[in-house]
Amino acid sequence: MKGDIVNDLLKGIGNVVNPKRVFRELTDFKPGEFVLIAVMLLAQLVSFFVSKDFPRQVELV
């Protein structure tokens, strides 16, 4: 049981650092996934500009 968990962890880490697999997954998006990524990015930007951190970041520049 414990060995299976360690093997799965090592396999997962190997997948993360494998550049060929990462590139294939990044280029294999469907159009709906691009829309989802754009919506999530837009939500992050809007929440940053609406939050109180934005004016403070502008003052630091």
N, CA, C, O and CB atoms as a CASP TS submission, in Angstrom:
PFRMAT TS
TARGET T0000
AUTHOR 0000-0000-0000
METHOD Language model
MODEL 1
PARENT N/A
ATOM      1  N   MET     1       0.828  -1.201   0.000  1.00  0.00           N
ATOM      2  CA  MET     1       0.000   0.000   0.000  1.00  0.00           C
ATOM      3  C   MET     1       0.866   1.257   0.000  1.00  0.00           C
ATOM      4  O   MET     1       0.676   2.149  -0.826  1.00  0.00           O
ATOM      5  CB  MET     1      -0.939   0.003   1.213  1.00  0.00           C
ATOM      6  N   LYS     2       1.822   1.321   0.935  1.00  0.00           N
ATOM      7  CA  LYS     2       2.677   2.499   1.014  1.00  0.00           C
ATOM      8  C   LYS     2       3.570   2.606  -0.220  1.00  0.00           C
ATOM      9  O   LYS     2       3.827   3.707  -0.706  1.00  0.00           O
ATOM     10  CB  LYS     2       3.532   2.453   2.284  1.00  0.00           C
ATOM     11  N   GLY     3       4.040   1.474  -0.724  1.00  0.00           N
ATOM     12  CA  GLY     3       4.866   1.480  -1.927  1.00  0.00           C
ATOM     13  C   GLY     3       4.105   1.969  -3.147  1.00  0.00           C
ATOM     14  O   GLY     3       4.681   2.617  -4.021  1.00  0.00           O
ATOM     15  N   ASP     4       2.800   1.660  -3.211  1.00  0.00           N
ATOM     16  CA  ASP     4       1.977   2.125  -4.332  1.00  0.00           C
ATOM     17  C   ASP     4       1.866   3.643  -4.330  1.00  0.00           C
ATOM     18  O   ASP     4       1.918   4.279  -5.383  1.00  0.00           O
ATOM     19  CB  ASP     4       0.577   1.495  -4.272  1.00  0.00           C
ATOM     20  N   ILE     5       1.713   4.215  -3.148  1.00  0.00           N
ATOM     21  CA  ILE     5       1.589   5.667  -3.035  1.00  0.00           C
ATOM     22  C   ILE     5       2.885   6.335  -3.481  1.00  0.00           C
ATOM     23  O   ILE     5       2.862   7.326  -4.211  1.00  0.00           O
ATOM     24  CB  ILE     5       1.239   6.078  -1.583  1.00  0.00           C
ATOM     25  N   VAL     6       4.008   5.790  -3.041  1.00  0.00           N
ATOM     26  CA  VAL     6       5.303   6.361  -3.423  1.00  0.00           C
ATOM     27  C   VAL     6       5.520   6.227  -4.928  1.00  0.00           C
ATOM     28  O   VAL     6       5.997   7.161  -5.574  1.00  0.00           O
ATOM     29  CB  VAL     6       6.452   5.669  -2.652  1.00  0.00           C
ATOM     30  N   ASN     7       5.172   5.067  -5.488  1.00  0.00           N
ATOM     31  CA  ASN     7       5.316   4.877  -6.939  1.00  0.00           C
ATOM     32  C   ASN     7       4.439   5.850  -7.713  1.00  0.00           C
ATOM     33  O   ASN     7       4.878   6.429  -8.707  1.00  0.00           O
ATOM     34  CB  ASN     7       4.962   3.436  -7.328  1.00  0.00           C
ATOM     35  N   ASP     8       3.206   6.033  -7.264  1.00  0.00           N
ATOM     36  CA  ASP     8       2.307   6.987  -7.933  1.00  0.00           C
ATOM     37  C   ASP     8       2.857   8.411  -7.840  1.00  0.00           C
ATOM     38  O   ASP     8       2.785   9.174  -8.803  1.00  0.00           O
ATOM     39  CB  ASP     8       0.893   6.924  -7.310  1.00  0.00           C
ATOM     40  N   LEU     9       3.405   8.762  -6.679  1.00  0.00           N
ATOM     41  CA  LEU     9       3.968  10.095  -6.506  1.00  0.00           C
ATOM     42  C   LEU     9       5.154  10.310  -7.443  1.00  0.00           C
ATOM     43  O   LEU     9       5.255  11.349  -8.095  1.00  0.00           O
ATOM     44  CB  LEU     9       4.397  10.309  -5.050  1.00  0.00           C
ATOM     45  N   LEU    10       6.039   9.336  -7.509  1.00  0.00           N
ATOM     46  CA  LEU    10       7.190   9.441  -8.391  1.00  0.00           C
ATOM     47  C   LEU    10       6.772   9.505  -9.863  1.00  0.00           C
ATOM     48  O   LEU    10       7.364  10.242 -10.652  1.00  0.00           O
ATOM     49  CB  LEU    10       8.128   8.263  -8.163  1.00  0.00           C
ATOM     50  N   LYS    11       5.756   8.731 -10.222  1.00  0.00           N
ATOM     51  CA  LYS    11       5.245   8.750 -11.592  1.00  0.00           C
ATOM     52  C   LYS    11       4.641  10.118 -11.924  1.00  0.00           C
ATOM     53  O   LYS    11       4.838  10.649 -13.017  1.00  0.00           O
ATOM     54  CB  LYS    11       4.193   7.638 -11.790  1.00  0.00           C
ATOM     55  N   GLY    12       3.907  10.673 -10.965  1.00  0.00           N
ATOM     56  CA  GLY    12       3.310  11.997 -11.165  1.00  0.00           C
ATOM     57  C   GLY    12       4.351  13.083 -11.306  1.00  0.00           C
ATOM     58  O   GLY    12       4.224  13.962 -12.158  1.00  0.00           O
ATOM     59  N   ILE    13       5.393  13.031 -10.469  1.00  0.00           N
ATOM     60  CA  ILE    13       6.479  14.013 -10.571  1.00  0.00           C
ATOM     61  C   ILE    13       7.184  13.869 -11.913  1.00  0.00           C
ATOM     62  O   ILE    13       7.555  14.866 -12.531  1.00  0.00           O
ATOM     63  CB  ILE    13       7.490  13.841  -9.409  1.00  0.00           C
ATOM     64  N   GLY    14       7.367  12.642 -12.361  1.00  0.00           N
ATOM     65  CA  GLY    14       7.980  12.417 -13.668  1.00  0.00           C
ATOM     66  C   GLY    14       7.157  13.013 -14.793  1.00  0.00           C
ATOM     67  O   GLY    14       7.715  13.548 -15.750  1.00  0.00           O
ATOM     68  N   ASN    15       5.839  12.930 -14.694  1.00  0.00           N
ATOM     69  CA  ASN    15       4.971  13.523 -15.718  1.00  0.00           C
ATOM     70  C   ASN    15       5.061  15.043 -15.717  1.00  0.00           C
ATOM     71  O   ASN    15       5.003  15.673 -16.773  1.00  0.00           O
ATOM     72  CB  ASN    15       3.523  13.092 -15.501  1.00  0.00           C
ATOM     73  N   VAL    16       5.200  15.627 -14.540  1.00  0.00           N
ATOM     74  CA  VAL    16       5.242  17.087 -14.429  1.00  0.00           C
ATOM     75  C   VAL    16       6.517  17.652 -15.041  1.00  0.00           C
ATOM     76  O   VAL    16       6.488  18.705 -15.679  1.00  0.00           O
ATOM     77  CB  VAL    16       5.133  17.515 -12.964  1.00  0.00           C
ATOM     78  N   VAL    17       7.635  16.959 -14.852  1.00  0.00           N
ATOM     79  CA  VAL    17       8.911  17.489 -15.332  1.00  0.00           C
ATOM     80  C   VAL    17       9.276  16.981 -16.733  1.00  0.00           C
ATOM     81  O   VAL    17      10.361  17.281 -17.232  1.00  0.00           O
ATOM     82  CB  VAL    17      10.013  17.125 -14.358  1.00  0.00           C
ATOM     83  N   ASN    18       8.394  16.226 -17.360  1.00  0.00           N
ATOM     84  CA  ASN    18       8.644  15.718 -18.703  1.00  0.00           C
ATOM     85  C   ASN    18       8.221  16.785 -19.723  1.00  0.00           C
ATOM     86  O   ASN    18       7.025  16.981 -19.940  1.00  0.00           O
ATOM     87  CB  ASN    18       7.877  14.373 -18.945  1.00  0.00           C
ATOM     88  N   PRO    19       9.184  17.479 -20.354  1.00  0.00           N
ATOM     89  CA  PRO    19       8.826  18.588 -21.249  1.00  0.00           C
ATOM     90  C   PRO    19       7.989  18.157 -22.454  1.00  0.00           C
ATOM     91  O   PRO    19       7.137  18.916 -22.914  1.00  0.00           O
ATOM     92  CB  PRO    19      10.078  19.267 -21.736  1.00  0.00           C
ATOM     93  N   LYS    20       8.222  16.959 -22.966  1.00  0.00           N
ATOM     94  CA  LYS    20       7.452  16.491 -24.120  1.00  0.00           C
ATOM     95  C   LYS    20       5.975  16.345 -23.748  1.00  0.00           C
ATOM     96  O   LYS    20       5.102  16.750 -24.515  1.00  0.00           O
ATOM     97  CB  LYS    20       8.013  15.145 -24.638  1.00  0.00           C
ATOM     98  N   ARG    21       5.694  15.774 -22.585  1.00  0.00           N
ATOM     99  CA  ARG    21       4.306  15.586 -22.153  1.00  0.00           C
ATOM    100  C   ARG    21       3.641  16.924 -21.832  1.00  0.00           C
ATOM    101  O   ARG    21       2.479  17.140 -22.178  1.00  0.00           O
ATOM    102  CB  ARG    21       4.250  14.664 -20.926  1.00  0.00           C
ATOM    103  N   VAL    22       4.380  17.827 -21.169  1.00  0.00           N
ATOM    104  CA  VAL    22       3.827  19.139 -20.842  1.00  0.00           C
ATOM    105  C   VAL    22       3.472  19.899 -22.114  1.00  0.00           C
ATOM    106  O   VAL    22       2.395  20.489 -22.201  1.00  0.00           O
ATOM    107  CB  VAL    22       4.823  19.951 -19.997  1.00  0.00           C
ATOM    108  N   PHE    23       4.375  19.892 -23.110  1.00  0.00           N
ATOM    109  CA  PHE    23       4.107  20.585 -24.368  1.00  0.00           C
ATOM    110  C   PHE    23       2.897  19.993 -25.073  1.00  0.00           C
ATOM    111  O   PHE    23       2.068  20.729 -25.609  1.00  0.00           O
ATOM    112  CB  PHE    23       5.327  20.521 -25.283  1.00  0.00           C
ATOM    113  N   ARG    24       2.790  18.655 -25.076  1.00  0.00           N
ATOM    114  CA  ARG    24       1.655  18.000 -25.740  1.00  0.00           C
ATOM    115  C   ARG    24       0.340  18.390 -25.060  1.00  0.00           C
ATOM    116  O   ARG    24      -0.660  18.633 -25.735  1.00  0.00           O
ATOM    117  CB  ARG    24       1.830  16.458 -25.723  1.00  0.00           C
ATOM    118  N   GLU    25       0.340  18.450 -23.728  1.00  0.00           N
ATOM    119  CA  GLU    25      -0.890  18.800 -23.029  1.00  0.00           C
ATOM    120  C   GLU    25      -1.264  20.264 -23.243  1.00  0.00           C
ATOM    121  O   GLU    25      -2.447  20.597 -23.310  1.00  0.00           O
ATOM    122  CB  GLU    25      -0.747  18.512 -21.542  1.00  0.00           C
ATOM    123  N   LEU    26      -0.265  21.142 -23.350  1.00  0.00           N
ATOM    124  CA  LEU    26      -0.553  22.559 -23.572  1.00  0.00           C
ATOM    125  C   LEU    26      -1.037  22.831 -24.989  1.00  0.00           C
ATOM    126  O   LEU    26      -1.793  23.778 -25.205  1.00  0.00           O
ATOM    127  CB  LEU    26       0.681  23.392 -23.285  1.00  0.00           C
ATOM    128  N   THR    27      -0.621  22.029 -25.955  1.00  0.00           N
ATOM    129  CA  THR    27      -1.034  22.260 -27.341  1.00  0.00           C
ATOM    130  C   THR    27      -2.265  21.439 -27.728  1.00  0.00           C
ATOM    131  O   THR    27      -2.735  21.529 -28.862  1.00  0.00           O
ATOM    132  CB  THR    27       0.113  21.934 -28.283  1.00  0.00           C
ATOM    133  N   ASP    28      -2.781  20.653 -26.810  1.00  0.00           N
ATOM    134  CA  ASP    28      -3.901  19.769 -27.118  1.00  0.00           C
ATOM    135  C   ASP    28      -5.222  20.296 -26.543  1.00  0.00           C
ATOM    136  O   ASP    28      -6.163  19.529 -26.339  1.00  0.00           O
ATOM    137  CB  ASP    28      -3.622  18.369 -26.578  1.00  0.00           C
ATOM    138  N   PHE    29      -5.287  21.611 -26.283  1.00  0.00           N
ATOM    139  CA  PHE    29      -6.509  22.178 -25.724  1.00  0.00           C
ATOM    140  C   PHE    29      -7.615  22.209 -26.761  1.00  0.00           C
ATOM    141  O   PHE    29      -7.365  22.380 -27.954  1.00  0.00           O
ATOM    142  CB  PHE    29      -6.253  23.582 -25.188  1.00  0.00           C
ATOM    143  N   LYS    30      -8.831  22.043 -26.292  1.00  0.00           N
ATOM    144  CA  LYS    30     -10.012  22.219 -27.123  1.00  0.00           C
ATOM    145  C   LYS    30     -10.436  23.687 -27.010  1.00  0.00           C
ATOM    146  O   LYS    30     -10.048  24.350 -26.048  1.00  0.00           O
ATOM    147  CB  LYS    30     -11.176  21.243 -26.689  1.00  0.00           C
ATOM    148  N   PRO    31     -11.213  24.215 -27.952  1.00  0.00           N
ATOM    149  CA  PRO    31     -11.610  25.632 -27.890  1.00  0.00           C
ATOM    150  C   PRO    31     -12.320  26.004 -26.581  1.00  0.00           C
ATOM    151  O   PRO    31     -12.133  27.103 -26.059  1.00  0.00           O
ATOM    152  CB  PRO    31     -12.519  25.959 -29.064  1.00  0.00           C
ATOM    153  N   GLY    32     -13.121  25.098 -26.065  1.00  0.00           N
ATOM    154  CA  GLY    32     -13.811  25.386 -24.807  1.00  0.00           C
ATOM    155  C   GLY    32     -12.861  25.569 -23.640  1.00  0.00           C
ATOM    156  O   GLY    32     -13.136  26.342 -22.722  1.00  0.00           O
ATOM    157  N   GLU    33     -11.741  24.857 -23.675  1.00  0.00           N
ATOM    158  CA  GLU    33     -10.753  24.994 -22.606  1.00  0.00           C
ATOM    159  C   GLU    33     -10.063  26.350 -22.687  1.00  0.00           C
ATOM    160  O   GLU    33      -9.751  26.942 -21.654  1.00  0.00           O
ATOM    161  CB  GLU    33      -9.715  23.863 -22.679  1.00  0.00           C
ATOM    162  N   PHE    34      -9.819  26.852 -23.902  1.00  0.00           N
ATOM    163  CA  PHE    34      -9.252  28.188 -24.044  1.00  0.00           C
ATOM    164  C   PHE    34     -10.210  29.243 -23.497  1.00  0.00           C
ATOM    165  O   PHE    34      -9.780  30.204 -22.861  1.00  0.00           O
ATOM    166  CB  PHE    34      -8.925  28.479 -25.515  1.00  0.00           C
ATOM    167  N   VAL    35     -11.494  29.065 -23.743  1.00  0.00           N
ATOM    168  CA  VAL    35     -12.499  29.998 -23.217  1.00  0.00           C
ATOM    169  C   VAL    35     -12.481  29.960 -21.696  1.00  0.00           C
ATOM    170  O   VAL    35     -12.533  31.005 -21.049  1.00  0.00           O
ATOM    171  CB  VAL    35     -13.919  29.653 -23.754  1.00  0.00           C
ATOM    172  N   LEU    36     -12.409  28.775 -21.126  1.00  0.00           N
ATOM    173  CA  LEU    36     -12.376  28.650 -19.669  1.00  0.00           C
ATOM    174  C   LEU    36     -11.140  29.322 -19.086  1.00  0.00           C
ATOM    175  O   LEU    36     -11.240  30.010 -18.071  1.00  0.00           O
ATOM    176  CB  LEU    36     -12.413  27.176 -19.258  1.00  0.00           C
ATOM    177  N   ILE    37      -9.989  29.139 -19.700  1.00  0.00           N
ATOM    178  CA  ILE    37      -8.757  29.780 -19.226  1.00  0.00           C
ATOM    179  C   ILE    37      -8.884  31.299 -19.321  1.00  0.00           C
ATOM    180  O   ILE    37      -8.467  32.012 -18.408  1.00  0.00           O
ATOM    181  CB  ILE    37      -7.534  29.291 -20.042  1.00  0.00           C
ATOM    182  N   ALA    38      -9.455  31.798 -20.417  1.00  0.00           N
ATOM    183  CA  ALA    38      -9.631  33.241 -20.578  1.00  0.00           C
ATOM    184  C   ALA    38     -10.570  33.806 -19.519  1.00  0.00           C
ATOM    185  O   ALA    38     -10.315  34.881 -18.978  1.00  0.00           O
ATOM    186  CB  ALA    38     -10.167  33.559 -21.974  1.00  0.00           C
ATOM    187  N   VAL    39     -11.644  33.097 -19.221  1.00  0.00           N
ATOM    188  CA  VAL    39     -12.590  33.550 -18.196  1.00  0.00           C
ATOM    189  C   VAL    39     -11.915  33.577 -16.822  1.00  0.00           C
ATOM    190  O   VAL    39     -12.106  34.520 -16.055  1.00  0.00           O
ATOM    191  CB  VAL    39     -13.840  32.631 -18.163  1.00  0.00           C
ATOM    192  N   MET    40     -11.132  32.553 -16.514  1.00  0.00           N
ATOM    193  CA  MET    40     -10.449  32.520 -15.217  1.00  0.00           C
ATOM    194  C   MET    40      -9.415  33.643 -15.115  1.00  0.00           C
ATOM    195  O   MET    40      -9.281  34.260 -14.059  1.00  0.00           O
ATOM    196  CB  MET    40      -9.770  31.154 -15.001  1.00  0.00           C
ATOM    197  N   LEU    41      -8.686  33.914 -16.194  1.00  0.00           N
ATOM    198  CA  LEU    41      -7.712  34.999 -16.196  1.00  0.00           C
ATOM    199  C   LEU    41      -8.408  36.341 -16.035  1.00  0.00           C
ATOM    200  O   LEU    41      -7.947  37.195 -15.278  1.00  0.00           O
ATOM    201  CB  LEU    41      -6.886  34.980 -17.485  1.00  0.00           C
ATOM    202  N   LEU    42      -9.506  36.530 -16.736  1.00  0.00           N
ATOM    203  CA  LEU    42     -10.269  37.768 -16.620  1.00  0.00           C
ATOM    204  C   LEU    42     -10.792  37.960 -15.193  1.00  0.00           C
ATOM    205  O   LEU    42     -10.758  39.069 -14.661  1.00  0.00           O
ATOM    206  CB  LEU    42     -11.436  37.767 -17.618  1.00  0.00           C
ATOM    207  N   ALA    43     -11.274  36.882 -14.580  1.00  0.00           N
ATOM    208  CA  ALA    43     -11.767  36.971 -13.206  1.00  0.00           C
ATOM    209  C   ALA    43     -10.647  37.365 -12.247  1.00  0.00           C
ATOM    210  O   ALA    43     -10.871  38.152 -11.328  1.00  0.00           O
ATOM    211  CB  ALA    43     -12.387  35.636 -12.772  1.00  0.00           C
ATOM    212  N   GLN    44      -9.456  36.833 -12.447  1.00  0.00           N
ATOM    213  CA  GLN    44      -8.319  37.200 -11.599  1.00  0.00           C
ATOM    214  C   GLN    44      -7.962  38.676 -11.774  1.00  0.00           C
ATOM    215  O   GLN    44      -7.706  39.375 -10.794  1.00  0.00           O
ATOM    216  CB  GLN    44      -7.098  36.317 -11.924  1.00  0.00           C
ATOM    217  N   LEU    45      -7.945  39.146 -13.013  1.00  0.00           N
ATOM    218  CA  LEU    45      -7.609  40.550 -13.258  1.00  0.00           C
ATOM    219  C   LEU    45      -8.656  41.488 -12.661  1.00  0.00           C
ATOM    220  O   LEU    45      -8.309  42.492 -12.038  1.00  0.00           O
ATOM    221  CB  LEU    45      -7.476  40.807 -14.761  1.00  0.00           C
ATOM    222  N   VAL    46      -9.925  41.165 -12.846  1.00  0.00           N
ATOM    223  CA  VAL    46     -10.992  41.998 -12.305  1.00  0.00           C
ATOM    224  C   VAL    46     -10.919  42.027 -10.786  1.00  0.00           C
ATOM    225  O   VAL    46     -11.063  43.088 -10.180  1.00  0.00           O
ATOM    226  CB  VAL    46     -12.366  41.488 -12.765  1.00  0.00           C
ATOM    227  N   SER    47     -10.698  40.880 -10.168  1.00  0.00           N
ATOM    228  CA  SER    47     -10.637  40.852  -8.703  1.00  0.00           C
ATOM    229  C   SER    47      -9.436  41.642  -8.193  1.00  0.00           C
ATOM    230  O   SER    47      -9.521  42.255  -7.129  1.00  0.00           O
ATOM    231  CB  SER    47     -10.570  39.402  -8.194  1.00  0.00           C
ATOM    232  N   PHE    48      -8.327  41.647  -8.917  1.00  0.00           N
ATOM    233  CA  PHE    48      -7.166  42.428  -8.509  1.00  0.00           C
ATOM    234  C   PHE    48      -7.456  43.918  -8.617  1.00  0.00           C
ATOM    235  O   PHE    48      -7.136  44.678  -7.703  1.00  0.00           O
ATOM    236  CB  PHE    48      -5.945  42.062  -9.360  1.00  0.00           C
ATOM    237  N   PHE    49      -8.061  44.347  -9.730  1.00  0.00           N
ATOM    238  CA  PHE    49      -8.329  45.773  -9.909  1.00  0.00           C
ATOM    239  C   PHE    49      -9.398  46.274  -8.950  1.00  0.00           C
ATOM    240  O   PHE    49      -9.367  47.439  -8.553  1.00  0.00           O
ATOM    241  CB  PHE    49      -8.753  46.049 -11.339  1.00  0.00           C
ATOM    242  N   VAL    50     -10.336  45.427  -8.572  1.00  0.00           N
ATOM    243  CA  VAL    50     -11.406  45.828  -7.663  1.00  0.00           C
ATOM    244  C   VAL    50     -10.923  45.814  -6.210  1.00  0.00           C
ATOM    245  O   VAL    50     -11.458  46.540  -5.372  1.00  0.00           O
ATOM    246  CB  VAL    50     -12.621  44.901  -7.829  1.00  0.00           C
ATOM    247  N   SER    51      -9.929  45.002  -5.915  1.00  0.00           N
ATOM    248  CA  SER    51      -9.453  44.876  -4.533  1.00  0.00           C
ATOM    249  C   SER    51      -8.711  46.136  -4.105  1.00  0.00           C
ATOM    250  O   SER    51      -8.455  47.035  -4.906  1.00  0.00           O
ATOM    251  CB  SER    51      -8.539  43.645  -4.384  1.00  0.00           C
ATOM    252  N   LYS    52      -8.377  46.174  -2.830  1.00  0.00           N
ATOM    253  CA  LYS    52      -7.664  47.330  -2.293  1.00  0.00           C
ATOM    254  C   LYS    52      -6.172  47.256  -2.577  1.00  0.00           C
ATOM    255  O   LYS    52      -5.449  48.210  -2.288  1.00  0.00           O
ATOM    256  CB  LYS    52      -7.897  47.441  -0.798  1.00  0.00           C
ATOM    257  N   ASP    53      -5.689  46.148  -3.135  1.00  0.00           N
ATOM    258  CA  ASP    53      -4.261  46.017  -3.423  1.00  0.00           C
ATOM    259  C   ASP    53      -3.843  46.824  -4.641  1.00  0.00           C
ATOM    260  O   ASP    53      -2.693  47.254  -4.726  1.00  0.00           O
ATOM    261  CB  ASP    53      -3.906  44.562  -3.633  1.00  0.00           C
ATOM    262  N   PHE    54      -4.747  47.039  -5.580  1.00  0.00           N
ATOM    263  CA  PHE    54      -4.376  47.723  -6.822  1.00  0.00           C
ATOM    264  C   PHE    54      -3.875  49.136  -6.575  1.00  0.00           C
ATOM    265  O   PHE    54      -2.799  49.475  -7.068  1.00  0.00           O
ATOM    266  CB  PHE    54      -5.557  47.763  -7.768  1.00  0.00           C
ATOM    267  N   PRO    55      -4.600  49.991  -5.831  1.00  0.00           N
ATOM    268  CA  PRO    55      -4.077  51.348  -5.611  1.00  0.00           C
ATOM    269  C   PRO    55      -2.738  51.343  -4.886  1.00  0.00           C
ATOM    270  O   PRO    55      -1.883  52.185  -5.161  1.00  0.00           O
ATOM    271  CB  PRO    55      -5.078  52.170  -4.819  1.00  0.00           C
ATOM    272  N   ARG    56      -2.549  50.412  -3.969  1.00  0.00           N
ATOM    273  CA  ARG    56      -1.298  50.346  -3.229  1.00  0.00           C
ATOM    274  C   ARG    56      -0.165  49.960  -4.165  1.00  0.00           C
ATOM    275  O   ARG    56       0.940  50.486  -4.025  1.00  0.00           O
ATOM    276  CB  ARG    56      -1.403  49.347  -2.065  1.00  0.00           C
ATOM    277  N   GLN    57      -0.399  49.057  -5.119  1.00  0.00           N
ATOM    278  CA  GLN    57       0.638  48.649  -6.072  1.00  0.00           C
ATOM    279  C   GLN    57       0.982  49.816  -6.996  1.00  0.00           C
ATOM    280  O   GLN    57       2.140  49.970  -7.385  1.00  0.00           O
ATOM    281  CB  GLN    57       0.171  47.418  -6.901  1.00  0.00           C
ATOM    282  N   VAL    58       0.002  50.634  -7.352  1.00  0.00           N
ATOM    283  CA  VAL    58       0.254  51.770  -8.233  1.00  0.00           C
ATOM    284  C   VAL    58       1.115  52.807  -7.504  1.00  0.00           C
ATOM    285  O   VAL    58       1.995  53.420  -8.108  1.00  0.00           O
ATOM    286  CB  VAL    58      -1.085  52.404  -8.711  1.00  0.00           C
ATOM    287  N   GLU    59       0.860  53.002  -6.202  1.00  0.00           N
ATOM    288  CA  GLU    59       1.639  53.973  -5.435  1.00  0.00           C
ATOM    289  C   GLU    59       3.095  53.544  -5.321  1.00  0.00           C
ATOM    290  O   GLU    59       3.979  54.399  -5.255  1.00  0.00           O
ATOM    291  CB  GLU    59       1.039  54.158  -4.043  1.00  0.00           C
ATOM    292  N   LEU    60       3.368  52.241  -5.295  1.00  0.00           N
ATOM    293  CA  LEU    60       4.722  51.758  -5.135  1.00  0.00           C
ATOM    294  C   LEU    60       5.562  51.967  -6.396  1.00  0.00           C
ATOM    295  O   LEU    60       6.792  51.963  -6.335  1.00  0.00           O
ATOM    296  CB  LEU    60       4.702  50.297  -4.763  1.00  0.00           C
ATOM    297  N   VAL    61       4.904  52.146  -7.520  1.00  0.00           N
ATOM    298  CA  VAL    61       5.645  52.278  -8.791  1.00  0.00           C
ATOM    299  C   VAL    61       6.150  53.643  -9.003  1.00  0.00           C
ATOM    300  O   VAL    61       6.790  53.914 -10.019  1.00  0.00           O
ATOM    301  CB  VAL    61       4.799  51.897  -9.950  1.00  0.00           C
TER
END
